[in-house]
Amino acid sequence: MLHHEGAFTFHLYGMLAAFIATAVLVTLVVQRLIQELAAKSEELSRYRESIARNQQLASLSTLAASAAHQLGTPLSTIALVSKELTRKLGEQVSIDSLRADAALIREQAGRCKTILDHMHIRAGEISGEQPQRVSVSKLQSEIIHVVQGQVKQRLRWHDELGEESVSVPFNATVQVVANLIQNAAEASREDQDITIRFFSCGLGKGAESVGIEVRDQGAGMTEDLRAQVSEPFFSTKRQGRGLGLFLADSFAKQMGGELEIISELGEGSTVRISMMQS
């Protein structure tokens, strides 16, 4: 009987020792996991900060590239008209012709100043610009304000969203659509309309999204050309910078959407941007 009681007591002490050893081991493992989680959390925080900085730099780069893209056309016009003005002065043509050229130079210089003013105003806004709820009518009004010259008279608007507001980075959206309108204007004749459409669309991701498309009536593009036009610095225009569609594509991807180009030779082109809604 005593032998059995001693064996039972020894068994209990063994179980207690095993329990203590297990508890110590579990404690050590938990402490190690806590340390690992803390290190991973700190690493994740640094990674998020790095992403935020990169996004800000990307936004600033986009802003600079967009300004360069817009300034290209008026500066080319100024250079051309200045050369023509010099030639006319040498030929002593009529004063009215010289005045017209001088007025055009002033107009294009004013356009450059407007672009730079917008860039200055937006320099602190586009960097990390957050989406905001705005009405389509407000977007339309600002786009018309940014678009230059007689192009405004060619714009035809189709709003399928009605009174519904959209969640977009306001300044960036206006700038991207204005660039697409400028491209459409240059791809078509001066007597041809440019259609801008706002609509709801699906991206197949189970989330609400909004679409904006710009359609011209120009010569259209081949399949090979469509595959290249959104690449940076690729342009079919002699004075083009090849950034308009690249910036639009980058913007769409930042908004969780995509850029689509629909075009056939002789049928014009449609550039469509989709954006996820928060």
C-alpha positions as CSV (number, residue, x, y, z in Angstrom):
1,M,0.0,0.0,0.0
2,L,2.8,2.4,0.9
3,H,4.6,1.5,-2.3
4,H,1.5,2.4,-4.3
5,E,1.2,5.8,-2.4
6,G,4.8,6.6,-3.0
7,A,4.5,5.9,-6.7
8,F,1.3,8.0,-6.9
9,T,3.1,10.9,-5.1
10,F,6.1,10.6,-7.4
11,H,3.7,10.7,-10.4
12,L,2.0,13.8,-9.1
13,Y,5.4,15.5,-8.6
14,G,6.3,14.5,-12.2
15,M,3.1,16.0,-13.5
16,L,3.7,19.2,-11.5
17,A,7.2,19.5,-12.9
18,A,5.9,18.8,-16.5
19,F,3.3,21.5,-15.9
20,I,5.8,24.0,-14.7
21,A,8.2,23.2,-17.6
22,T,5.3,23.6,-20.1
23,A,4.2,26.9,-18.5
24,V,7.7,28.3,-18.7
25,L,8.1,27.1,-22.3
26,V,4.7,28.6,-23.3
27,T,5.6,31.9,-21.5
28,L,8.9,32.1,-23.4
29,V,7.2,31.3,-26.7
30,V,4.5,34.0,-26.0
31,Q,7.1,36.5,-25.1
32,R,9.1,35.7,-28.3
33,L,5.9,36.1,-30.3
34,I,5.1,39.4,-28.7
35,Q,8.6,40.7,-29.5
36,E,8.3,39.4,-33.1
37,L,4.9,41.1,-33.5
38,A,6.2,44.3,-32.1
39,A,9.2,44.2,-34.6
40,K,6.8,43.4,-37.5
41,S,4.5,46.2,-36.4
42,E,7.3,48.7,-36.4
43,E,8.5,47.4,-39.8
44,L,5.0,47.7,-41.2
45,S,4.8,51.3,-39.8
46,R,8.1,52.2,-41.5
47,Y,6.8,50.6,-44.7
48,R,3.6,52.6,-44.7
49,E,5.5,55.8,-44.1
50,S,7.7,54.9,-47.1
51,I,4.7,54.3,-49.2
52,A,3.1,57.6,-48.2
53,R,6.4,59.4,-49.1
54,N,6.6,57.7,-52.4
55,Q,2.9,58.5,-53.2
56,Q,3.6,62.2,-52.4
57,L,6.7,62.2,-54.7
58,A,4.7,60.5,-57.4
59,S,2.0,63.1,-57.1
60,L,4.5,65.9,-57.3
61,S,6.1,64.3,-60.3
62,T,2.7,63.9,-62.0
63,L,2.0,67.6,-61.3
64,A,5.3,68.7,-62.8
65,A,4.8,66.4,-65.8
66,S,1.3,67.7,-66.3
67,A,2.4,71.3,-66.3
68,A,5.2,70.5,-68.8
69,H,2.7,68.7,-71.0
70,Q,0.3,71.7,-70.9
71,L,3.0,74.4,-71.4
72,G,4.3,72.6,-74.5
73,T,1.5,73.8,-76.8
74,P,1.5,77.6,-75.9
75,L,5.3,77.8,-75.8
76,S,5.5,76.2,-79.3
77,T,2.9,78.7,-80.5
78,I,4.9,81.6,-79.0
79,A,8.1,80.4,-80.7
80,L,6.4,80.0,-84.1
81,V,4.5,83.4,-84.0
82,S,7.6,85.2,-82.8
83,K,9.6,83.8,-85.7
84,E,6.8,84.9,-88.1
85,L,6.7,88.3,-86.5
86,T,10.4,88.7,-87.0
87,R,10.0,87.8,-90.7
88,K,7.1,90.2,-91.2
89,L,9.1,93.0,-89.6
90,G,11.8,92.4,-92.1
91,E,9.3,92.5,-95.0
92,Q,7.5,95.6,-93.5
93,V,4.0,94.2,-93.7
94,S,0.9,96.0,-92.5
95,I,0.7,97.1,-88.9
96,D,-2.6,95.3,-88.4
97,S,-0.9,91.9,-89.2
98,L,1.8,92.7,-86.7
99,R,-0.7,93.7,-84.0
100,A,-2.6,90.4,-84.5
101,D,0.7,88.4,-84.1
102,A,1.6,90.4,-81.0
103,A,-1.9,89.8,-79.5
104,L,-1.6,86.1,-80.1
105,I,1.8,86.1,-78.3
106,R,0.2,87.9,-75.4
107,E,-2.7,85.4,-75.3
108,Q,-0.4,82.4,-75.3
109,A,1.9,84.0,-72.6
110,G,-1.2,84.6,-70.5
111,R,-2.1,80.9,-71.0
112,C,1.3,79.9,-69.7
113,K,0.9,82.2,-66.7
114,T,-2.5,80.6,-65.9
115,I,-1.0,77.1,-66.1
116,L,1.8,78.1,-63.7
117,D,-0.7,79.8,-61.4
118,H,-2.8,76.6,-61.2
119,M,0.4,74.6,-60.6
120,H,1.4,77.0,-57.8
121,I,-2.1,76.7,-56.2
122,R,-2.2,73.0,-56.5
123,A,1.4,72.3,-55.4
124,G,0.3,71.7,-51.8
125,E,-3.0,70.1,-52.8
126,I,-2.3,67.3,-55.3
127,S,0.5,65.9,-53.1
128,G,-1.5,63.3,-51.2
129,E,-4.8,64.9,-52.3
130,Q,-7.6,63.0,-50.8
131,P,-10.9,62.2,-52.6
132,Q,-13.8,64.5,-51.8
133,R,-17.5,64.3,-52.6
134,V,-18.3,66.8,-55.4
135,S,-21.1,67.2,-57.9
136,V,-20.6,66.5,-61.5
137,S,-21.7,70.0,-62.3
138,K,-18.9,71.4,-60.2
139,L,-16.4,69.2,-62.0
140,Q,-17.8,70.2,-65.4
141,S,-17.6,73.9,-64.5
142,E,-14.0,73.7,-63.4
143,I,-13.0,71.6,-66.5
144,I,-14.5,74.3,-68.7
145,H,-12.6,76.9,-66.8
146,V,-9.3,75.1,-67.3
147,V,-9.8,74.2,-71.0
148,Q,-8.3,76.8,-73.3
149,G,-9.5,78.8,-76.3
150,Q,-12.2,77.8,-78.8
151,V,-12.1,74.2,-77.7
152,K,-14.7,75.1,-75.0
153,Q,-17.3,75.7,-77.8
154,R,-16.8,72.2,-79.1
155,L,-17.6,70.4,-75.9
156,R,-20.8,68.3,-75.6
157,W,-21.6,67.0,-72.1
158,H,-23.6,63.8,-71.2
159,D,-24.2,63.4,-67.5
160,E,-25.8,60.0,-66.6
161,L,-25.3,60.5,-62.9
162,G,-27.8,63.3,-62.4
163,E,-27.7,64.8,-58.9
164,E,-25.4,62.1,-57.6
165,S,-22.0,63.3,-56.3
166,V,-18.8,61.5,-56.9
167,S,-15.8,60.9,-54.6
168,V,-12.6,62.0,-56.5
169,P,-9.4,64.0,-56.0
170,F,-11.0,67.2,-57.4
171,N,-7.9,69.0,-58.8
172,A,-6.3,65.9,-60.2
173,T,-9.5,64.8,-61.9
174,V,-10.0,68.2,-63.5
175,Q,-6.5,68.3,-64.8
176,V,-6.6,64.7,-66.2
177,V,-9.9,65.3,-68.0
178,A,-8.7,68.7,-69.4
179,N,-5.6,67.0,-70.8
180,L,-7.7,64.3,-72.5
181,I,-9.9,67.1,-74.0
182,Q,-6.8,68.8,-75.3
183,N,-5.7,65.6,-76.9
184,A,-9.1,65.0,-78.4
185,A,-9.1,68.6,-79.8
186,E,-5.7,68.1,-81.5
187,A,-6.8,64.7,-82.9
188,S,-9.9,66.1,-84.7
189,R,-10.9,69.0,-86.9
190,E,-11.9,72.4,-85.5
191,D,-15.5,71.8,-86.6
192,Q,-15.9,68.5,-84.9
193,D,-17.4,68.0,-81.4
194,I,-15.8,66.5,-78.4
195,T,-18.1,64.5,-76.1
196,I,-17.5,64.1,-72.4
197,R,-19.6,61.5,-70.5
198,F,-20.0,60.8,-66.8
199,F,-21.5,57.5,-65.9
200,S,-21.6,54.6,-63.4
201,C,-19.6,51.6,-64.4
202,G,-18.6,48.2,-63.0
203,L,-15.0,47.0,-62.6
204,G,-16.0,43.4,-61.6
205,K,-14.7,44.0,-58.1
206,G,-18.0,44.2,-56.3
207,A,-17.5,47.9,-55.6
208,E,-19.1,51.1,-56.8
209,S,-17.2,52.9,-59.5
210,V,-17.6,56.0,-61.7
211,G,-16.5,56.5,-65.2
212,I,-15.5,59.5,-67.3
213,E,-14.9,59.2,-71.0
214,V,-13.7,61.7,-73.7
215,R,-14.6,60.9,-77.3
216,D,-13.4,62.7,-80.4
217,Q,-14.3,62.4,-84.1
218,G,-10.7,62.2,-85.4
219,A,-9.0,59.7,-87.6
220,G,-8.8,57.0,-85.0
221,M,-5.9,54.6,-84.2
222,T,-4.6,51.2,-85.3
223,E,-4.4,48.4,-82.7
224,D,-0.6,48.7,-82.6
225,L,-0.9,52.5,-81.9
226,R,-3.5,51.9,-79.1
227,A,-1.1,49.6,-77.4
228,Q,1.6,52.3,-77.3
229,V,-0.1,55.6,-76.7
230,S,-0.3,55.4,-72.9
231,E,3.4,54.8,-72.6
232,P,5.4,57.7,-71.3
233,F,7.0,60.1,-73.9
234,F,5.3,58.3,-76.8
235,S,3.5,60.8,-79.0
236,T,2.1,60.9,-82.6
237,K,2.3,64.7,-82.6
238,R,5.4,66.5,-83.8
239,Q,5.4,68.9,-80.8
240,G,3.8,66.4,-78.4
241,R,5.4,65.4,-75.1
242,G,3.7,62.0,-74.9
243,L,2.5,62.4,-71.3
244,G,-1.3,63.1,-71.5
245,L,-2.5,59.5,-71.7
246,F,0.4,58.2,-69.5
247,L,-0.7,60.6,-66.7
248,A,-4.4,59.6,-67.2
249,D,-3.4,55.9,-66.9
250,S,-1.4,56.5,-63.8
251,F,-4.2,58.5,-62.2
252,A,-6.8,55.8,-63.0
253,K,-4.6,53.1,-61.4
254,Q,-4.0,55.2,-58.3
255,M,-7.8,55.4,-58.0
256,G,-8.2,51.6,-58.2
257,G,-9.5,51.8,-61.7
258,E,-8.2,51.6,-65.2
259,L,-7.8,53.4,-68.5
260,E,-9.4,52.0,-71.7
261,I,-8.9,53.3,-75.2
262,I,-11.5,52.4,-77.8
263,S,-10.6,53.4,-81.4
264,E,-10.7,52.3,-85.0
265,L,-9.3,54.0,-88.1
266,G,-11.8,56.5,-89.4
267,E,-14.1,56.1,-86.4
268,G,-12.5,58.5,-83.8
269,S,-11.2,57.6,-80.4
270,T,-12.8,57.2,-76.9
271,V,-10.6,57.4,-73.8
272,R,-12.4,56.0,-70.7
273,I,-11.3,56.3,-67.1
274,S,-12.9,54.3,-64.3
275,M,-12.4,55.1,-60.6
276,M,-13.3,53.2,-57.5
277,Q,-15.6,55.1,-55.1
278,S,-14.9,55.2,-51.3
